[in-house]
Amino acid sequence: MLRIGKNGRSALPQSKAEMVEAWGRLAQLVGVPRSTGQIYGLLYLSTVPQSLADIVIQLGISKASASNGTRQLAAWGAIKQVWVQGDRKDYFEVVEDLAALVGGGYRELFKPRLESSSQRLKSLTESLKEDLESGALSREEYRLCIKRVNALSKLQKRIKKLAPLAEKLL
């Protein structure tokens, strides 16, 4: 949850806090830390660049979370570090192209997970065979599990076929 100030309110106006929180929940849905989504939401709604300290104060997160989140978002091309005249701190602002965020998320999150899923399914198939041979699984359990793993494998192959198209669109 966002930091609550001494007056019992968020350090952000309510409408802005709700939007930042929505970005945090969206991030969680795709397997990214909530704080990373909140950082993006904060920067997306900011009219001026924000320092790491500003982010920490406004979101009520640790400096480590803010640092990790900004580093991850910058690697995706979703935010950029900017220079503020007269200040030596690192400042950040959003890259306004939302396609950059989606493309970065695809390249950094989805694509590697898709690649590793093939290996996981192969390993799972081998484990099922071993469990059948050792008697840990009955034939009926084995057939059901293999059927389900094969269905996942088929879906994974379909997604892999669509991935190049998605990459071109992004």
Disulfide bonds with the S-S distance in Angstrom:
none
